[in-house]
């Protein structure tokens, strides 16, 4: 099973020296990655901050940066943040269970992801 996924940001993170970091690695999230940030005061004040903490936990490499933390994620361009949010969803929900049923109107088999249970 693959647990790490390489990516390349559309714009890239610009560090304090002006260097651009585009290539990185994201690992699959653990239960702790999703649960522990909920205790963070910043998340309790602003639920939107959950994304920042989650990504800072699961991104293991970005260019030549020594560490990935919330400051790095906060400094991303909006386009790059959206890219990483989408990637997080895709790699962590790729094995989402589906419910298969037969449409009562047309008789066709339909498969529906059960991701609505998460929200």
N, C-alpha and C positions, 0 to 999 in steps of 0.2 A: 504494500500500500504506500502510495506517495504521500509524504507528510510535509514536504517543502516545495514551494513553487516560485520560480523566477519570474520577475516582471521588469518592465521598462516604463518608467513614467513618461507621459506625453510631454511635459515641460521640464521637470526635474527640480530637485531641491537645491536652492542656492545657499551655500554656507556663508559664514562671516568673512571668508577670504574671497568670495565671489566664484568659488568653484561650484560646478553643477554636478549633482549626483542623480543619475537616472536609473541605473540598474540596481536591482535589489532582490531580496528573497523574503517571502512570507510563508510562515508555517501554519499548519492547521491549528485552530483554536482549541483549547481545553475547556472543560467546564469551569475551572478556576478563572480562566481568562474572561469569561462572560459574567461570572458571579462576583468576584472580588471588587471590580471597579464600581459596583453598585453601592459600596460602602464609602466611596470617596466623597468628601464634602463637595467637591466641584461638580460631580455628577448629580448629587442630591439637590444642588442649587440650580443646575442647568442640565437636563437630561441629554442635550445635544453633545455634551462633553464626553459622553460614554464612547462615542466613536473615536475620539482622540486617544483615550486611554487604551481601548481595545487594539487599535492599530499600533500603538507604541509597544504593546506586549507581543504582538504576533509578527511584526516585521523584524527580522533578525539581521538583515544587512541592507544597507543603502549606500551605494558607491563605496567610498573609502572612509566613511564616517566610523568612528570608533564605537559609538553607542547610539542607539535609537531611543529617544525619550519623547515625552509629550511636547517639549519645545520644538523638536524637529518636526513632528506631525503638525503642530500649530503653524509652522512656517511654510507648509506646503501651499502651492497655488491651488485654488478651488478645483481646477480641472484634475489635478493630480490626486487630491483628496477624494473626489468622486470616483476616479479610476480605482483607487485602492478600496473604497467601500464596495464597489461592484465586485472586485476580485474577491474580497473577503466573503461576500455572499455566495459567489459561485463556487469557491473551493470548499466552503464549510457546509453548503447545502446541496452539493452535487449528488449525494446519496440520500436525498430526502425521500421518505416513503411516499408512495402514490396509492390512491384508491381507484380501483377499476370498477366501472359499472356500465350497464347498458342503458342507453338513452331511451326513455319510454315513448318518445315521439317518433324517432327514426330507426330505432333498433341497433344503432351503431355503438360499438364498444368505445368508451371514453375513459381516459386516464387523467386523474386530477391530482396534483401534488398536495400533500397535506401541510404545506408551509403556513397555511392560515392558522394552524394551531399554535404557532410561535408568537403571534402578535396578539 
